[in-house]
């Protein structure tokens, strides 16, 4: 009880002296007030834990003072003990307890009775205060957990964790985790990031809390005489632990919130690491299925750009193909429905089938018809869109066929227009129109793309097509720079919700 502060409120100096003496000898820190108004003025900032309140005061009754204390949101849980030599009958005691008192003592009062009553109400007050503190911390822990799970990078995650921990414990905090590259990153109050490593002790899979010396965590200035409570959490034996360090004095018995926070940070770090690894593997697989090198064709400038979707880890079904066959450039772009390993394998099969039938010498429309028959036989549950054409570099003659794909964009000296080519999706049994033939003039550019470039969930696709036409009114001298610019202007590189493939061919 040496840390407990009691306010004694009584206008009688002799009686106040006795109460103060008894409580002081019991180890309490005691403050004094003579009136109800003085007592109410002393409450803010005095760190008072208990009020011993006489019922008969010169300015207002103790009942009124107790009622004002209990109705104040800041002090409503503060325990109040009424003492009285005059209001001693049942009605007085009942009124005092009904109006907020936690105990009611009638004079003459024995010193031991006063001290025992004070200790009893303080036990309840202390338990209630711990419960309220824990409840408030659990609410902030839930908010912090949400923040760290929505972070997109490790540094952002650690900053969210340290900001949340600081709001939970009201004290300086360090949060430490290792990146996928093996670099130990530490977030410290107030919001700074450091590269720093800790001497790793034996941390098994699970979590633990230990007490370290401030010198072991000299990233920040700890309060004088303070030890550091360190929670370590590890989800897998092949992963390094995550650490959360806070002043020991800021913790409740058992360290429940500190331990849960370290587990939440470890889970979020592991999820982010797993996502990054899966996305890296998916993109590597996707790119391995795509054409790695473009042909060098005199008289033509060629450029391609492929960007995987940012919002998912699965491989997708976008593909492109540029190959020289019998003096003509074969160009294909397509999109298999779905995002999955299956979609990627279907994409690879279609790409190889297109090349195989084209090598046999079939024109674009016949190639698509043969690929469609192949799909309906081997892949009856799948569908895809493809735009396919051949281009004679010497004359600019183009022979084009489409299977439900978005129309290519043609840029010439006369302006920009879409080349309307129609045809049913691959995978559907339907008749196909004749191939479209036209000439790509010198200086003209054809732009092919998949729907991830122009399609958005909340906007009609015509809006995207109009935006693409506006962006392509001028063609950069460097076609690679032009393709990059399209991605940036039409959605932001790496931020689109679907894969994007862009192919640009200019007759020079």
N, C-alpha and C positions, 0 to 999 in steps of 0.2 A: 504493500500500500504506500510505499515511499514516494511513488510517482503520482499519487492521487491527490487532487486539490478539492477541498471542501469549502463552500461559502456558507458562513454562519450569518443569518439575518435576524437580529433581535435589537430592540431599542433599549433594553435593560442592560446597562454596563456590567453589573455583577453577574447576571445570568449569562451574558455573552462571554464573560471571562471564564466562567466554569466550562461552558461548552467548548470553547477554543482550547482550554488546557487539556481536557480529556481527549479531544481528538488529536491534538499535537503529540501528547504522550503516546498515543497509539500509532504514531508514525505518519499521520496525514499532514499535508501542507494546507494551512488554514488561512482563508481570507475572511474579512469582516465587513458587514454593512449594517447601518442602523435603521434604514427605511426601505420600503418596497421599491421606491423609485431608484434609490441608490443601487440596490441589488440588480435591478433590470439593466441599469447603465453599465454595470461591471461585467455582465455576461459576455459580451463580444470580446474576443481576443484574450480572455483571462485563462483559458484552458480549464474551466471548472468542470468537475466530474460529478459533484453531488451538492445539493442545496439543503441545509438544515434551516428550516423556516418557521419562525414564531408566527402563531395565528394572529395575535394582536399587535399591530404596528400602528404608528401614529398617522401615516398618510393613507394607507389602504389596508385591507385585511390580508392576512396570509393566504386566505382562499383565493382572493383576486390575483395576488402575485403568482401563486401556483398555476392558476388558470391561464395567465398570460404566458408563462413559461411553456406550458404544455401545448398551447395553441400556436406557438412560433415554430415554423418548419425547421429552423436552424437548431432549436433546443428542445424539440418535442420529446426526445428520448431521454432527456436529462432527469435523473431521479430526484425526487423531492421528499424530504421527511418533515412532516409538521410536528412541532412541539408546542405545548400550551399548558398553562397553569389555570386558565379560566374556562376555555371551551373544552370541557372534559366529558360531557355526556354523550350518549349514543348518537343523538342527532348531529352534534358537532363533528364527531369522528366520521360519521357517514357522509356528511357534506364535504369534508376535507378529502376523503378518498374518492368520492364521486367527481370532484372538481380537479383531480389530477395527482393527488399525493400518492406516493408509493408506500408510505408507512406513516403511522400517527402515534406519537408518544405523549403520554400524559404525565405531567409533573406530579410528584417528584420523580425524577429520572435517575436511575443508577448509571454510573459511568460505563460499566460493562454492557448494560443493555443498549446504550447509545452506540457504542462501538460495534457491538454485534449486529445491530439493526443496520448501521451504515455498511458494514461488510456484506450483509445479505443482499441489500438492494444493489450494491455495486457489482456483486457477482452476476446478478441478472442483467444489469446495465452493460457489463463488459461482454457477456455472451451475446446480447442483442447487437452491440456495436460490431463485434466480430462477424456476426451473421450478415449484417447490413453491408459491411465492408466487402465480405466475400461475394455477396450477391452483386454488388456494384462492379466488382472486378470481373466476375463471370460475364456480365453484359459487355464490358469493354473487351474482354477476351474474344467473345463471339464477333464483335465488330472488327477486331484486329485479324482474326482468322479469315474473315471475308476479304479484307484488304490484301493480305499476303497471297491468297489464292487467286486473286485477279491480277496480280503483278505479272508483267510480261518478261522481265529480266531478273537475274539474281540480285543485282544491286537494288533494283526497285523493290523486290521482295524484302530484302534486308532492311531497307529504309522504312518500309511500312511496318515491319516487325518492331524495330527500335522505337518508332513513334508510338505505336500501340502500347509497347511495354512501358514506355515513359508515362503514358497517360494512366496505365493500370497501377503502377507502383509509386508514381509521384517522385521518382528518383532517377539519377543517371543510369543508363543501361548500355551493355555491349551485346550485340548479336553477331555470331561468327559462323560462317559456313564455307565449304569449299566448292569452287566452281567445277564445271565439267572438265576444264583444262588443268585442274589440280592446284589452282591458285586460291589461297585462303583469303576471303574477303570479310572484313569486319565493319559493321555499321555501329556508330557510336552516337550518343547524345551530344549535341542536338543535330543529328542528321548527317554527320560526316561519314565518308567511306575511306577505309584504309586497307592496305594489303598487309596482313599480319597473321602470324601463326602462333598457336598455343602448343605447349608441350603436351602431347596426347597421352592421357593415362588409359588404363584398361577400361574401356567402355564397351560392354557387351551389347547385343541387340536388345533394345528397350530403352529405358531412361533411368537417370539417377540424379541426385542433388548432392553436391559436396560444398565444403567451405574452403575457399582459397584466401590467400593474403592479397592485399591490394597491389603489392609489387608484382604479382603474377599477372595482373591485368592492368598494366600501367598505361593503357591507351587513354584513359581519362583520369581526372582528379576525383578520388573518392573522399567522402567525408572523413575527418580526423577520427582515429580510433575505430574505424569501421572495418569489418571483414566483408568478404564478397561471397554471396551465395551463387553457385554456378550449377545450372541445370544442363545436362548433356543428354541428347537423344540420338539414337541410331536405329534405323529401320532395317538395314542389311549389313551383314558382316563385311561385305566388300565395299561399303560406302563409309566415308569418314563421318564422325559425329557432328551434330549441330550444337552450338553452345549459346546459352543465354545467361548473362551475368548481371546481377543487381545487388545493391547493398543488403546485407543480411537483416538489418533493422526494418527494411521495408516489407518483410515477408511475414505471413501468418504461419502458425504451427503446421508442420508437415509439407510446407511449400507447394500446396496443390495447384495454384495458378501458375507459378513459375514452371513447374513440371509440365503442365498441360500446354503452356505456351511453347516450350521447347519441342514438344511432340508435334504441335501444329506447324511450327516452322520446318521441322524435319520432313514432315509429310509433304508440305508445299514445295520444298527444295527437291525432294525426290520426284514428285510429279513433274516439276519443270524440267529436271534433268532427263527423265524418261521421255517426256514429250520432245525435247531437243534431240535426243538420240534417235527416236523413232522418225522424227521429221527428216533428220539428216540421212538416215538409211533410205527413207522413202524417196527423197529427192535424188539420191545417188542411183537408186534402182530406176527411177523414172528417166533420168538422163542417159543411163546405160542402154535403155530401149530406144532412145532417139538417135537420129543421125548425128554423128560426132564431127564430121567435116563436110563442108560444102564443095561441090565441084567448081573448078575454075573454067569459066565459059567466056571466050572472047566475044565482046560485043554486049555482054550482060553484066550488070552489077547485082549481086545477090546478098541478102541479109536475112537472118532469122533471129527470133527472140523467144525464149520459153521461160515463163515464170510459174513456179508451183503456187498453189493456193496457200495463203497464209493461215487460214482458219482450220486446217485439218492436216493430219499426218499421213493420210492414205495416199497412195499413188493414184494418178488419174488416167484418163483415157485420151488426152490430147496428143496428136502426133503430126509430123510433117515429113515430107520426102522431096528431095531435089536430086535428080539423077540424069545423066546424059545417056540417051539411048538412040543409036542410029542417027547421030547428028542433031537430035532434038532434045530439049530439056523437058524432062518429065517432072511436073510439080504436083504435089498432093498435100492437102491439109485435111485433118479430120478430128472427130471427137466422138469417143465411145461413151454412151450413157453411164453415169455412176462414177464413184470414187472408191476404188478398192483394188486389191491385188488382181481380182478377176478382171476388172475393167482394163487394167494394164496389160494383162496377158491377151485379152481380146484385141486391144489396140495393136500389140505386136503381131498377132496373126493377120489382122487386116492389112497392116503395112507391108508385111512380107507377101501376102496374096496379091496386093496391088502391083508390087514390083515384079512378081513372077508372071502375072498375066500380061503386064506391059512389055516385059522382055520377049514374050511370044509374038509381039507385033500388033496386038489388038488396039484399036482406037479407044479413047477415054470412055465413051459410053459403053462399049463392049466390055471393057475392063470392069466397070462398075456392075454390069449385069452378071458377069462371071463371079465377082466377089460376093454379090448378093446371093447367088445360088449356093456358093460355098458357105456363107453364113447361115442360110436357112437350113442347110443340111447338117452342118457341124455345130453351129451356135444358134439354135432356133429361138432361144430366150433372150437374145441380145439384139441391140440396134445401134446404129452409128450414123453420123453424117460425114460426108466426104465431098470435097471439091477437087477435081482432077483435070489437068490440062497438059497439052504438049505445046511447046513454043519453039519455033524455028529461029535461032539467033540471027540468021542472015536476013530473013524477010520480015520477021516479026509476026508471022502467021501463028494464030492461036486456035487450038481446037479444044473445047472445054465441055465437061459434063459435071453435073452436080447430083448428089444424093441427099437432098434436104439440108444442105449446108448454107450458111449465111452468104450472101452475094459478095464476090470480090469487089474491091474499090479500084477504079481506073482513074489515074491522074494523067492528063495530057495538057497540051498548050491551050486547049479549049475549055479546061476546067476539070471538075471532079464529078464522077457519076458512078453509080453502082451498076455492075454487069449482072443483069437479072438472068440467072440460070435456075431452072426448076427441075425437080425430080424427086421421087419418093425416097424415104430413108432406106438405108441398107437394113435388111432383115424383114422387109415388107414385100409381099408378092403383088407387084403392080407394074404396069407398062411404063417404059421410060421414053422421054422425048428424044428427038435427034440432038446430036452434039451441036453446040453453038460455035460458030467460026467467026473470027474477026482478026484485025491486024493491030498489034501493039506498035504504035509509031515510034520513031526515034525520039528519045527523051521521055517517052511515056513510062509510067510506073504502075504495076499491079500490086495491090496489097491484099493478102489473104490473112484470115484471123479466125480464132475460135470465139465462142460466145462469151467467154470470161472477160473479153476486152470491152464489150458493149452492153452486156446484160446485167441488170441489178434487180434484186428482189422487189424493191419498192418503186421501180420506175418502169414505164413501158419501154420496150426494146427500141422503138423508133427514136426515143430521146438519145439513146446511146449511138445509134447509127448516124443521127444528125451531128452529134458531137465528133464522131470519127471523121465524117466528111469535112467538118470545119477544121479539124486538126491537120488533115491531109491536104488542105488547099495549097500549102507550100511543102515541098519535099527537101529535106536537108541534103547537102552534097554527099555527106556520109550516111549511107542507108542504115548502118548500125545505130548511129545517133538518132536517126529518124524513128526507128523501132523503139528505142529507149524512151524517146519523147512521147510517143503514143501511149506507152504504159504509164508514164508519169501523169500526163494530162487527163487520161481517161480512168484514173482510179488510184494511182499511187503504187509504185513498185513494191511488191511484197505485201500489200494490204488487201488485195482482192480476195473475194470469197470463193473463186473458182480458178482453175488453171487457165493460163493464157498462152497461146502460141500465135506468133505473128511472122509472116513471111512477106518480104518485099523483093520484087524483081523489076529492075529498070533496064530498058534498052538504051544503051549509050551510043 
